[in-house]
């Protein structure tokens, strides 16, 4: 008797345009998809990006394609429900033929959501969760100005309500097109470049280990990790280097496609750190990443080793064990130290007294059934305690033994 066939699915944009200056051709992209000129195009843009003129090439590119543009700015920071509702209402009122999002992950998330809710009536809160958006969105083009979230590739929009991160995840949110223009990222501060790059690296490595990883996601995750690893320090040291910036955008893009397998423990830990410190998401992801790998070594030894070798042969070059993952921990330590990422919870004001509640949040608010090693309170507490003191090698030793 034959077993049921195993199937996999993966979402990604139907068109991707990449290269310096690519954002000026957005009007051509819209015309290629037959977007009508009778209605305006909603340009949903990060307010700082708009004020700095970074979105000007995009706006001019849309207008040169024969379209009218309505600019809808987004607030800074976490996409909290009140301002998400305001953006959704503004986009709906514009009745756009298409929606273009320009900014970081939060702006692109809300642009995708607003575009979808043009054709799907109802309150924002009615679409929280999986597969609640049923009708196709108006055409969307997403243009990242940071290289980290991969939102330009995904069906996901994250927002915050009642102090908790919530998600809308539905196929109609997948962008029609993504435009990767490194020229839009050269003005990023070094800290933002580092944090967003570490977010992309965490996406790639966590998705690669996910129990939902499959042939459609694993190659994307691995290539995304390689691109970020080879370009992140160069982009931080030489902000105007468009080749390094393109490497970062490409890395975030492919890591975003890998996110079809979902992230694992590292992101859950990262949320609990951010909830107490207000640190940037990429920073908390970077802090949690090596402890996430260590926690999962018992079930992922070979896969972590494969990643280590692929990032650089010196990281994974162990003649007695070609998939020994040991080198990746020292490499991450050196990388985060250069990027000035905090190395311990104590360094950012978290204490031992905070850990029980952080464990509870991991278990209750941010569970990951796709994590290779199931969440257990005792093990999670141990992982947090090692992170409290910045003792990643102790964490590795502990979970390898068990």
Buried (B, 14 or more C-beta within 10 A) or exposed (E): EEEEEEEEEBBBBEEBBBBBEBBBBBBBBBBBBEBEEEBBBBBBBBEBBBEEEBBEBBBBBBBEBEBBBBBBBBBBEBBBBEBBBBBBBBBBEBEBBBBBBBBBBBBBBBBBBBBBBBBBEEEBBEBBEEEBBEEEBBBBBBBBBBBBBBBBBBBBBBBBBEEEBBEBBBBBBBBBBBBBBBBBBBBBEEBBBBBBBBBBBBBBBBBBBBBEBBEBBBBBBBBBBBBBBBBBBBBBEEBEBBEBBBBBBBBBBBBBBBBBBBBBBBBBBBBBBBBBBEBBBBBBBBBBBBBBBBBBBEBBBBBBBBBBBBBBEEBBEBEEEEBBBBBBBEBBBEBBEEBEBBBBBBEBEBEEEBBEEBBEBBBEBBBBEBBBBEBEEEBBBBBBBBBBBBBBBBBBEBBEEE
